[in-house]
Amino acid sequence: MIPNSIKVPVPWEYVAPHGALCLGVEPATDFDKRGQGDDQLRDKETGERVWLVRMLDLDPEAGKFGGSKEFKVKVVAAQQPVPPASAVPGYPPMVEFTDVMLTPYVDSQKCKGTANKCRSRLAWSVKATGMTAPQQASRAKAG
């Protein structure tokens, strides 16, 4: 039997082959604990804190079919990940992630409740354990 939430390990280059810029990092909120002091989401397996990293996909095809070029990566870590300094002043830094796992889910936000108006789609949750500056080998492959 296939488990309800399968996790697929992939290299970062699989998620963002053209690279991605870090737009910001914030704690993920556990909405069940909201308003109870420390309401930061914890990873179910490790108990570590979960951080949301907003990313901008540099793939020219990203967002082409009505989607967004922005996506989020959940980073499971005790401390808030800090993006590296930007290589280009005035622009967000390019980053990569370590120990990347993809989990498929059904995004039903565009479903209007009737079968002929439902625009549900397969989506992917991206989770990692660390954020780093791009590695030279990765940049050579992408370029």
DSSP file with accessible surface (Angstrom, degrees, kcal/mol):
  #  RESIDUE AA STRUCTURE BP1 BP2  ACC     N-H-->O    O-->H-N    N-H-->O    O-->H-N    TCO  KAPPA ALPHA  PHI   PSI    X-CA   Y-CA   Z-CA
    1    1 A M              0   0  229      0, 0.0     0, 0.0     0, 0.0     0, 0.0   0.000 360.0 360.0 360.0 138.9    0.0    0.0    0.0
    2    2 A I        -     0   0  128      1,-0.1     4,-0.0     2,-0.0     0, 0.0  -0.729 360.0-117.2 -85.3 130.5    1.3    3.5   -0.8
    3    3 A P        -     0   0   85      0, 0.0     3,-0.4     0, 0.0    -1,-0.1  -0.247  21.4-114.1 -65.9 156.0    1.3    5.9    2.2
    4    4 A N  S    S+     0   0  174      1,-0.3     2,-0.5     2,-0.0    -2,-0.0   0.810 109.0  36.0 -60.2 -33.0   -1.0    9.0    2.1
    5    5 A S  S    S-     0   0   69     98,-0.0    -1,-0.3     2,-0.0     2,-0.2  -0.781  76.3-173.2-128.2  89.9    2.0   11.3    2.1
    6    6 A I        -     0   0   78     -2,-0.5     2,-0.5    -3,-0.4    -4,-0.0  -0.587  12.6-147.5 -79.1 142.2    4.9   10.0    0.1
    7    7 A K        -     0   0   69     -2,-0.2    96,-0.2    96,-0.1    -2,-0.0  -0.962   7.4-160.9-115.2 129.1    8.2   12.0    0.3
    8    8 A V  E     -A  102   0A  56     94,-3.0    94,-2.6    -2,-0.5     2,-0.3  -0.932  11.3-142.5-114.1 113.3   10.5   12.1   -2.7
    9    9 A P  E     +A  101   0A  95      0, 0.0    92,-0.2     0, 0.0    -2,-0.0  -0.580  31.4 167.1 -74.3 133.0   14.1   13.1   -2.1
   10   10 A V        -     0   0   22     90,-2.0    90,-0.5    -2,-0.3     2,-0.1  -0.979  38.9-103.6-140.4 155.1   15.4   15.3   -5.0
   11   11 A P    >>  -     0   0   82      0, 0.0     3,-1.7     0, 0.0     4,-0.8  -0.488  37.0-114.5 -73.4 152.3   18.5   17.4   -5.7
   12   12 A W  H >> S+     0   0   11     85,-0.3     4,-2.2     1,-0.3     3,-1.0   0.876 114.4  65.9 -55.9 -36.7   17.8   21.2   -5.5
   13   13 A E  H 34 S+     0   0   53      1,-0.3    -1,-0.3     2,-0.2     6,-0.1   0.775  94.8  59.5 -60.2 -23.4   18.6   21.5   -9.2
   14   14 A Y  H <4 S+     0   0  162     -3,-1.7    -1,-0.3     2,-0.2    -2,-0.2   0.876 108.9  42.7 -70.9 -36.6   15.5   19.4   -9.9
   15   15 A V  H << S+     0   0   30     -3,-1.0    -2,-0.2    -4,-0.8    -1,-0.1   0.914 135.4  12.3 -76.3 -45.1   13.2   22.0   -8.2
   16   16 A A    ><  +     0   0    3     -4,-2.2     3,-1.8     1,-0.1    -1,-0.2  -0.631  65.3 170.1-136.6  76.0   14.8   25.1   -9.6
   17   17 A P  T 3  S+     0   0   64      0, 0.0    -1,-0.1     0, 0.0     3,-0.1   0.770  85.1  45.9 -62.3 -24.5   17.1   24.3  -12.5
   18   18 A H  T 3  S-     0   0   94      1,-0.3     2,-0.1    -5,-0.0    -5,-0.1   0.410 120.3-109.4 -94.8  -0.3   17.5   28.0  -13.5
   19   19 A G    <   -     0   0   12     -3,-1.8    39,-2.3    -7,-0.1     2,-0.3  -0.173  28.1-121.6  94.0 169.9   18.0   29.0   -9.9
   20   20 A A  E     -B   57   0A   0     75,-0.4    75,-1.8    37,-0.2     2,-0.4  -0.992   9.8-129.2-152.8 147.4   15.9   31.0   -7.5
   21   21 A L  E     -BC  56  94A  26     35,-2.3    35,-2.2    -2,-0.3     2,-0.6  -0.800  23.3-123.9-100.4 141.9   16.1   34.2   -5.5
   22   22 A C  E     +B   55   0A   5     71,-3.1    33,-0.2    -2,-0.4     3,-0.1  -0.740  26.6 178.8 -85.7 119.4   15.3   34.4   -1.8
   23   23 A L  E     -     0   0A  52     31,-3.3     2,-0.2    -2,-0.6    32,-0.2   0.561  60.6 -42.6 -96.8 -12.7   12.6   37.0   -1.1
   24   24 A G  E     -B   54   0A  26     30,-0.9    30,-2.4     2,-0.0     2,-0.4  -0.811  44.3-124.3 159.5 160.8   12.4   36.5    2.7
   25   25 A V  E     +B   53   0A  27     -2,-0.2    28,-0.2    28,-0.2    55,-0.0  -0.995  30.8 162.2-130.5 134.2   12.3   34.1    5.6
   26   26 A E  E     -B   52   0A  92     26,-2.2    26,-3.4    -2,-0.4     2,-0.1  -0.983  43.2 -92.2-146.5 157.0    9.6   33.9    8.3
   27   27 A P  E     -B   51   0A  61      0, 0.0     2,-0.3     0, 0.0    24,-0.2  -0.456  41.8-120.0 -68.0 141.0    8.4   31.4   10.9
   28   28 A A        -     0   0    5     22,-2.5    13,-3.0    13,-0.2     2,-0.4  -0.659  30.1-126.8 -78.5 137.5    5.7   29.1    9.8
   29   29 A T  B     -G   40   0B  51     -2,-0.3     2,-0.9    11,-0.3    11,-0.2  -0.731   5.2-145.7 -92.7 133.5    2.5   29.5   11.9
   30   30 A D    >   -     0   0   29      9,-3.4     3,-1.7    -2,-0.4     4,-0.3  -0.850  14.6-162.2 -90.7 102.4    0.8   26.6   13.6
   31   31 A F  G >  S+     0   0  140     -2,-0.9     3,-0.6     1,-0.3    -1,-0.2   0.739  85.5  62.8 -66.0 -20.0   -2.8   27.8   13.4
   32   32 A D  G 3  S+     0   0  146      1,-0.2    -1,-0.3    -3,-0.1    -2,-0.0   0.737 111.4  38.4 -73.0 -22.0   -3.9   25.4   16.1
   33   33 A K  G X  S+     0   0   87     -3,-1.7     3,-2.0     6,-0.2    -1,-0.2   0.271  84.6 142.0-108.0   7.8   -1.6   27.2   18.6
   34   34 A R  T <  S+     0   0  163     -3,-0.6     4,-0.1    -4,-0.3    -3,-0.1  -0.254  71.8  15.6 -57.1 132.0   -2.3   30.7   17.3
   35   35 A G  T 3  S+     0   0   74      2,-0.2    -1,-0.3     1,-0.1     3,-0.1   0.503  96.6 106.2  83.7   5.6   -2.4   33.3   20.1
   36   36 A Q  S <  S-     0   0  136     -3,-2.0     2,-0.9     1,-0.2    -2,-0.1  -0.099  93.1-102.9-107.2  35.7   -0.9   31.0   22.6
   37   37 A G  S    S+     0   0   68      2,-0.1     2,-1.2     1,-0.0    -2,-0.2  -0.719 108.0  39.6  86.3-107.3    2.6   32.6   22.8
   38   38 A D        +     0   0   78     -2,-0.9    -1,-0.0     1,-0.2    -4,-0.0  -0.651  66.1 161.1 -82.0  96.9    5.0   30.5   20.8
   39   39 A D        +     0   0   45     -2,-1.2    -9,-3.4     2,-0.0     2,-0.2   0.084  21.2 136.1-106.9  24.8    2.8   29.5   17.8
   40   40 A Q  B     -G   29   0B  12    -11,-0.2   -11,-0.3     1,-0.1    11,-0.1  -0.524  60.5-110.0 -74.9 137.3    5.6   28.5   15.4
   41   41 A L        -     0   0   54    -13,-3.0     9,-2.1     9,-0.3     2,-0.4  -0.354  30.8-151.7 -63.9 141.0    4.9   25.3   13.5
   42   42 A R  B     -H   49   0C  75      7,-0.2     7,-0.2    34,-0.0     2,-0.2  -0.915  24.2-104.1-115.6 144.9    7.0   22.3   14.5
   43   43 A D     >  -     0   0   15      5,-3.2     4,-2.1    -2,-0.4     5,-0.0  -0.468  25.0-137.9 -65.4 133.4    8.0   19.4   12.2
   44   44 A K  T  4 S+     0   0  210      1,-0.2    -1,-0.1    -2,-0.2    -2,-0.0   0.810  99.1  41.1 -65.3 -30.3    5.9   16.3   13.0
   45   45 A E  T  4 S+     0   0  129      1,-0.1    -1,-0.2     3,-0.1    -2,-0.0   0.870 130.4  19.8 -87.0 -40.0    8.9   14.0   12.7
   46   46 A T  T  4 S-     0   0   86      2,-0.1    -2,-0.2     3,-0.0     3,-0.1   0.647  87.1-130.1-107.2 -19.8   11.7   15.9   14.4
   47   47 A G     <  +     0   0   46     -4,-2.1    -3,-0.1     1,-0.3     2,-0.1   0.430  61.7 138.9  80.8  -2.5   10.0   18.5   16.5
   48   48 A E        -     0   0   79      1,-0.1    -5,-3.2    -6,-0.1    -1,-0.3  -0.342  61.4 -90.9 -72.5 159.5   12.3   21.2   15.0
   49   49 A R  B     -H   42   0C  71     28,-0.2    28,-2.1    -7,-0.2     2,-0.5  -0.305  35.6-135.1 -67.7 151.1   10.9   24.6   14.1
   50   50 A V  E     - D   0  76A   6     -9,-2.1   -22,-2.5   -22,-0.2     2,-0.4  -0.941  18.6-168.5-114.0 130.6    9.6   25.2   10.5
   51   51 A W  E     -BD  27  75A  18     24,-2.7    24,-3.0    -2,-0.5     2,-0.6  -0.927  14.9-138.2-116.9 140.5   10.6   28.3    8.6
   52   52 A L  E     -BD  26  74A  30    -26,-3.4   -26,-2.2    -2,-0.4     2,-0.6  -0.891  14.1-164.2-101.5 124.0    9.0   29.5    5.3
   53   53 A V  E     -BD  25  73A   0     20,-2.6    20,-2.1    -2,-0.6     2,-0.4  -0.940  12.5-143.9-109.0 115.8   11.4   30.8    2.7
   54   54 A R  E     -BD  24  72A  83    -30,-2.4   -31,-3.3    -2,-0.6   -30,-0.9  -0.685  25.3-170.7 -79.9 130.5    9.7   32.8   -0.1
   55   55 A M  E     -BD  22  71A   0     16,-3.2    16,-1.8    -2,-0.4     2,-0.5  -0.881  23.5-146.1-125.6 153.0   11.4   32.2   -3.4
   56   56 A L  E     -BD  21  70A  50    -35,-2.2   -35,-2.3    -2,-0.3     2,-0.3  -0.979  24.4-135.9-118.2 116.1   11.3   33.6   -7.0
   57   57 A D  E     -B   20   0A  25     12,-3.1   -37,-0.2    -2,-0.5     5,-0.1  -0.554   7.4-157.6 -73.7 128.7   11.8   31.0   -9.7
   58   58 A L        +     0   0   62    -39,-2.3    -1,-0.1    -2,-0.3   -38,-0.1   0.407  54.5 120.4 -89.3   4.5   14.2   32.3  -12.4
   59   59 A D    >   -     0   0   36    -40,-0.3     3,-1.6     1,-0.2    -2,-0.1  -0.533  62.8-142.5 -67.8 123.8   12.9   29.8  -15.0
   60   60 A P  T 3  S+     0   0   95      0, 0.0    -1,-0.2     0, 0.0    -3,-0.0   0.766 101.5  54.0 -61.5 -20.9   11.5   31.9  -17.9
   61   61 A E  T >  S+     0   0  104      2,-0.1     3,-1.8     3,-0.0     4,-0.3   0.588  81.6 114.7 -87.3 -11.4    8.7   29.4  -18.3
   62   62 A A  T <  S+     0   0   19     -3,-1.6     7,-0.2     1,-0.3     8,-0.0  -0.344  85.4  10.7 -62.9 136.3    7.6   29.6  -14.6
   63   63 A G  T >  S+     0   0   32      5,-0.4     3,-1.1     2,-0.1    -1,-0.3   0.503  88.4 129.4  76.7   3.7    4.1   31.1  -14.2
   64   64 A K  T <   +     0   0  125     -3,-1.8    -2,-0.1     1,-0.3     2,-0.1   0.834  69.3  48.8 -62.5 -32.7    3.5   30.8  -17.9
   65   65 A F  T 3  S-     0   0  186     -4,-0.3    -1,-0.3     3,-0.1     3,-0.1  -0.195 135.4 -74.1-106.0  43.3    0.1   29.0  -17.5
   66   66 A G  S <  S+     0   0   63     -3,-1.1    -2,-0.1     1,-0.2    -1,-0.0   0.466 100.3 116.3  85.8   0.9   -1.5   31.3  -15.0
   67   67 A G        -     0   0   52      1,-0.1     2,-0.3     2,-0.0    -1,-0.2  -0.047  66.9 -96.0 -84.9-165.1    0.6   30.2  -12.0
   68   68 A S        -     0   0   84      2,-0.2    -5,-0.4     1,-0.1    -4,-0.1  -0.852   6.0-141.5-115.8 151.8    3.0   32.2  -10.0
   69   69 A K  S    S+     0   0   79     -2,-0.3   -12,-3.1    -7,-0.2     2,-0.3   0.567  84.8  85.4 -82.6 -11.0    6.8   32.6  -10.3
   70   70 A E  E     +D   56   0A  88    -14,-0.2     2,-0.3   -16,-0.0   -14,-0.2  -0.694  52.8 161.7 -91.9 145.7    6.8   32.6   -6.5
   71   71 A F  E     -D   55   0A  47    -16,-1.8   -16,-3.2    -2,-0.3     2,-0.4  -0.943  28.7-122.6-150.9 168.7    6.9   29.5   -4.3
   72   72 A K  E     -D   54   0A 108     -2,-0.3    54,-0.5   -18,-0.2     2,-0.4  -0.931  10.0-157.2-120.1 145.1    7.8   28.6   -0.7
   73   73 A V  E     -De  53 126A   0    -20,-2.1   -20,-2.6    -2,-0.4     2,-0.6  -0.980  15.9-139.8-116.7 129.6   10.2   26.2    0.7
   74   74 A K  E     -De  52 127A  81     52,-3.0    54,-2.7    -2,-0.4     2,-0.5  -0.814  17.8-162.4 -88.5 122.6    9.7   24.9    4.3
   75   75 A V  E     -De  51 128A   1    -24,-3.0   -24,-2.7    -2,-0.6     2,-0.7  -0.934   6.8-152.4-108.6 125.2   13.0   24.7    6.1
   76   76 A V  E     +D   50   0A  16     52,-2.6     2,-0.3    -2,-0.5   -26,-0.2  -0.869  42.1 129.7 -97.1 111.0   13.1   22.5    9.2
   77   77 A A        -     0   0   22    -28,-2.1   -28,-0.2    -2,-0.7    -2,-0.1  -0.984  64.0-122.9-161.0 151.9   15.9   23.9   11.5
   78   78 A A  S    S+     0   0   48     -2,-0.3     2,-0.3   -30,-0.1    -1,-0.1   0.863 100.0  41.4 -66.4 -36.7   16.4   24.9   15.1
   79   79 A Q  S    S-     0   0  154    -30,-0.1   -28,-0.1    -3,-0.1     3,-0.1  -0.840 100.1 -92.9-113.9 153.3   17.5   28.4   14.1
   80   80 A Q        -     0   0   91     -2,-0.3     2,-0.1     1,-0.1    -2,-0.1  -0.377  46.9-115.4 -63.0 127.9   16.1   30.8   11.4
   81   81 A P        -     0   0   18      0, 0.0    -1,-0.1     0, 0.0    51,-0.1  -0.429  25.8-147.6 -64.7 141.2   18.0   30.3    8.1
   82   82 A V        -     0   0  121     49,-0.2    49,-0.1    -2,-0.1    -3,-0.0  -0.955  12.4-130.2-114.1 121.8   19.9   33.3    7.0
   83   83 A P        -     0   0   45      0, 0.0     3,-0.1     0, 0.0    50,-0.1  -0.350  28.5-109.0 -66.8 151.2   20.3   34.0    3.3
   84   84 A P        -     0   0   39      0, 0.0     3,-0.1     0, 0.0     2,-0.0  -0.235  47.0 -78.5 -69.7 168.4   23.8   34.7    2.0
   85   85 A A        -     0   0   98      1,-0.1     2,-0.2     7,-0.1     9,-0.2  -0.373  56.3-100.7 -65.0 147.2   24.8   38.1    0.8
   86   86 A S        -     0   0   41      1,-0.1    -1,-0.1     7,-0.1     4,-0.0  -0.480  16.6-146.8 -72.4 139.1   23.5   39.0   -2.6
   87   87 A A  S    S+     0   0   99      1,-0.2    -1,-0.1    -2,-0.2    -2,-0.1   0.706  93.8  50.0 -74.9 -21.1   26.1   38.7   -5.5
   88   88 A V  S >  S-     0   0   81      3,-0.2     3,-2.1     4,-0.2    -1,-0.2  -0.949  94.8-125.0-122.1 108.7   24.3   41.6   -7.2
   89   89 A P  T 3  S+     0   0  120      0, 0.0    -2,-0.1     0, 0.0    -4,-0.0  -0.215  95.5  23.9 -54.1 136.3   23.7   44.7   -5.0
   90   90 A G  T 3  S+     0   0   86      1,-0.3     0, 0.0    -4,-0.0     0, 0.0   0.356 107.7  91.6  90.9  -7.1   20.1   45.7   -4.9
   91   91 A Y  S <  S-     0   0  156     -3,-2.1    -1,-0.3     1,-0.0    -3,-0.2  -0.894  84.2 -99.5-118.5 152.9   18.8   42.3   -5.8
   92   92 A P        -     0   0   45      0, 0.0    -5,-0.2     0, 0.0    -4,-0.2  -0.294  49.3 -99.2 -64.5 153.4   17.7   39.4   -3.6
   93   93 A P        -     0   0   20      0, 0.0   -71,-3.1     0, 0.0     2,-0.3  -0.423  27.5-121.8 -74.9 149.0   20.4   36.6   -3.1
   94   94 A M  B     -C   21   0A  64    -73,-0.3     2,-0.3    -9,-0.2   -73,-0.2  -0.718  40.3-178.7 -83.6 137.6   20.3   33.4   -5.1
   95   95 A V        -     0   0    0    -75,-1.8   -75,-0.4    -2,-0.3     2,-0.3  -0.905  20.4-155.9-135.7 165.5   20.1   30.4   -2.8
   96   96 A E  E     -I  132   0D  21     36,-2.6    36,-2.8    -2,-0.3     2,-0.3  -0.879  16.8-133.5-131.6 167.4   20.0   26.6   -2.8
   97   97 A F  E     -I  131   0D  10     -2,-0.3   -85,-0.3    34,-0.2     2,-0.3  -0.900   8.0-138.4-126.7 153.7   18.7   24.1   -0.3
   98   98 A T  E    S+I  130   0D  56     32,-2.0    31,-2.3    -2,-0.3    32,-0.9  -0.792  79.9  14.9-109.2 153.6   20.0   20.9    1.2
   99   99 A D  S    S-     0   0  117     -2,-0.3     2,-0.3    29,-0.2    -1,-0.2   0.932  82.5-167.3  51.7  55.2   18.2   17.6    1.9
  100  100 A V        -     0   0    6    -90,-0.5   -90,-2.0    -3,-0.3     2,-0.4  -0.548  10.0-175.2 -80.1 133.4   15.2   18.6   -0.4
  101  101 A M  E     -AF   9 127A  66     26,-3.0    26,-2.5    -2,-0.3     2,-0.4  -0.993  11.0-153.2-128.3 135.0   12.0   16.5   -0.2
  102  102 A L  E     -AF   8 126A  14    -94,-2.6   -94,-3.0    -2,-0.4    24,-0.2  -0.907   8.4-171.4-106.7 137.1    8.9   16.9   -2.4
  103  103 A T  E     - F   0 125A  25     22,-2.0    22,-3.0    -2,-0.4   -96,-0.1  -0.990  17.7-137.6-127.1 120.8    5.5   15.8   -1.1
  104  104 A P  E     + F   0 124A  37      0, 0.0     2,-0.3     0, 0.0    20,-0.2  -0.464  29.8 164.1 -76.2 148.6    2.6   15.8   -3.6
  105  105 A Y  E     - F   0 123A 110     18,-2.3    18,-3.0    -2,-0.1     2,-0.6  -0.970  41.0-101.9-153.2 165.4   -0.8   17.1   -2.5
  106  106 A V  E     - F   0 122A 103     -2,-0.3     2,-0.9    16,-0.2    16,-0.2  -0.836  26.8-153.4 -94.7 118.6   -4.1   18.2   -4.2
  107  107 A D  E     + F   0 121A  20     14,-3.0    14,-1.8    -2,-0.6     3,-0.3  -0.831  22.0 169.4 -90.7 105.9   -4.4   22.0   -4.4
  108  108 A S    >   +     0   0   71     -2,-0.9     3,-1.8    12,-0.2    12,-0.1   0.184  39.8 112.2-105.8  18.2   -8.2   22.5   -4.4
  109  109 A Q  T 3  S+     0   0  168      1,-0.3    -1,-0.2    12,-0.1    11,-0.1   0.812  80.1  49.2 -61.3 -29.9   -8.2   26.3   -3.9
  110  110 A K  T 3  S+     0   0  110     -3,-0.3     2,-0.5     9,-0.2     9,-0.4   0.336  84.8 111.5 -93.4   9.3   -9.5   26.9   -7.4
  111  111 A a    <   -     0   0   42     -3,-1.8     7,-0.2     7,-0.2     4,-0.1  -0.714  50.7-164.2 -86.5 126.8  -12.3   24.4   -7.1
  112  112 A K        -     0   0  151      5,-0.5    -1,-0.1    -2,-0.5     6,-0.1   0.302  49.2-100.0 -94.5   6.1  -15.8   26.0   -7.0
  113  113 A G  S    S+     0   0   70      1,-0.2     2,-0.4     2,-0.1     5,-0.1   0.232  94.9  92.4  98.8 -16.5  -17.6   23.0   -5.6
  114  114 A T  S >> S-     0   0   69      1,-0.1     3,-1.4     0, 0.0     4,-0.6  -0.893  78.6-123.5-112.8 148.2  -19.1   21.7   -8.8
  115  115 A A  G >4 S+     0   0  102     -2,-0.4     3,-0.7     1,-0.3    -1,-0.1   0.857 109.6  50.1 -57.9 -38.4  -17.4   19.0  -11.0
  116  116 A N  G 34 S+     0   0  126      1,-0.2    -1,-0.3    -4,-0.1     0, 0.0   0.632 115.6  42.8 -80.4 -10.1  -17.5   21.1  -14.2
  117  117 A K  G <4 S+     0   0  124     -3,-1.4    -5,-0.5     2,-0.0     2,-0.4   0.329  84.0 118.2-111.7   5.5  -15.9   24.2  -12.4
  118  118 A a    <<  +     0   0   42     -3,-0.7    -7,-0.2    -4,-0.6   -10,-0.0  -0.620  33.1 176.1 -79.2 125.0  -13.3   22.4  -10.4
  119  119 A R        +     0   0  161     -2,-0.4    -9,-0.2    -9,-0.4    -8,-0.2  -0.164  22.0 154.7-117.8  34.1   -9.8   23.4  -11.3
  120  120 A S        -     0   0   47    -12,-0.1     2,-0.3   -10,-0.1   -12,-0.2  -0.277  20.6-172.9 -58.5 153.3   -8.0   21.4   -8.6
  121  121 A R  E     - F   0 107A 129    -14,-1.8   -14,-3.0   -16,-0.0     2,-0.4  -0.972  31.2 -97.4-147.3 159.9   -4.4   20.5   -9.5
  122  122 A L  E     + F   0 106A 104     -2,-0.3     2,-0.3   -16,-0.2   -16,-0.2  -0.651  48.1 178.8 -76.2 130.1   -1.5   18.4   -8.3
  123  123 A A  E     - F   0 105A   3    -18,-3.0   -18,-2.3    -2,-0.4     2,-0.4  -0.844  19.9-131.4-129.0 168.5    0.9   20.6   -6.3
  124  124 A W  E     - F   0 104A 125     -2,-0.3     2,-0.5   -20,-0.2   -22,-0.0  -0.984   3.8-146.9-128.1 131.3    4.2   19.9   -4.5
  125  125 A S  E     - F   0 103A  27    -22,-3.0   -22,-2.0    -2,-0.4     2,-0.5  -0.817  19.6-149.9 -90.7 131.8    5.3   20.9   -1.0
  126  126 A V  E     +eF  73 102A  14    -54,-0.5   -52,-3.0    -2,-0.5     2,-0.3  -0.919  19.2 176.7-109.0 124.1    9.0   21.6   -0.9
  127  127 A K  E     +eF  74 101A  44    -26,-2.5   -26,-3.0    -2,-0.5     2,-0.3  -0.950   2.6 166.9-128.2 145.1   10.8   20.8    2.3
  128  128 A A  E     -e   75   0A   2    -54,-2.7   -52,-2.6    -2,-0.3   -29,-0.2  -0.923  35.8-136.5-147.1 172.3   14.5   21.1    3.2
  129  129 A T  S    S+     0   0   66    -31,-2.3     2,-0.3    -2,-0.3   -30,-0.2   0.525  82.9  17.1-110.9 -10.2   16.9   21.1    6.1
  130  130 A G  E     -I   98   0D  16    -32,-0.9   -32,-2.0   -53,-0.1     2,-0.4  -0.996  56.2-141.0-159.6 159.8   19.2   24.0    5.1
  131  131 A M  E     +I   97   0D  25     -2,-0.3     2,-0.3   -34,-0.2   -34,-0.2  -0.990  29.1 167.5-125.3 133.9   19.8   27.0    2.9
  132  132 A T  E     -I   96   0D  46    -36,-2.8   -36,-2.6    -2,-0.4     3,-0.1  -0.881  41.4 -88.9-136.6 169.4   23.1   27.8    1.3
  133  133 A A        -     0   0   44     -2,-0.3   -38,-0.2   -38,-0.2   -48,-0.0  -0.448  66.8 -81.1 -70.1 152.6   24.7   30.0   -1.3
  134  134 A P        -     0   0   18      0, 0.0     2,-0.3     0, 0.0    -1,-0.1  -0.316  47.5-123.6 -58.3 140.8   24.7   28.4   -4.8
  135  135 A Q     >  -     0   0   99      1,-0.1     4,-1.9    -3,-0.1     3,-0.3  -0.617  15.3-121.2 -84.5 148.8   27.5   25.9   -5.3
  136  136 A Q  H  > S+     0   0  137     -2,-0.3     4,-2.1     1,-0.2     5,-0.2   0.892 112.0  54.2 -57.2 -41.9   29.9   26.4   -8.2
  137  137 A A  H  > S+     0   0   67      1,-0.2     4,-1.8     2,-0.2    -1,-0.2   0.899 107.7  50.6 -62.7 -39.7   29.1   23.0   -9.7
  138  138 A S  H  > S+     0   0   13     -3,-0.3     4,-2.0     1,-0.2    -1,-0.2   0.909 110.1  49.1 -64.9 -42.9   25.4   23.8   -9.7
  139  139 A R  H  X S+     0   0  113     -4,-1.9     4,-1.8     1,-0.2    -1,-0.2   0.885 108.5  53.9 -65.8 -36.2   25.9   27.1  -11.5
  140  140 A A  H  < S+     0   0   79     -4,-2.1    -1,-0.2    -5,-0.2    -2,-0.2   0.904 109.9  47.7 -65.9 -37.4   28.1   25.4  -14.1
  141  141 A K  H  < S+     0   0  148     -4,-1.8    -1,-0.2     1,-0.2    -2,-0.2   0.895 113.7  46.8 -68.4 -40.9   25.4   22.9  -14.9
  142  142 A A  H  <        0   0   57     -4,-2.0    -1,-0.2    -5,-0.1    -2,-0.2   0.801 360.0 360.0 -72.6 -29.3   22.7   25.6  -15.1
  143  143 A G     <        0   0   99     -4,-1.8    -3,-0.1    -5,-0.2    -2,-0.0   0.580 360.0 360.0 -87.9 360.0   24.7   27.9  -17.3
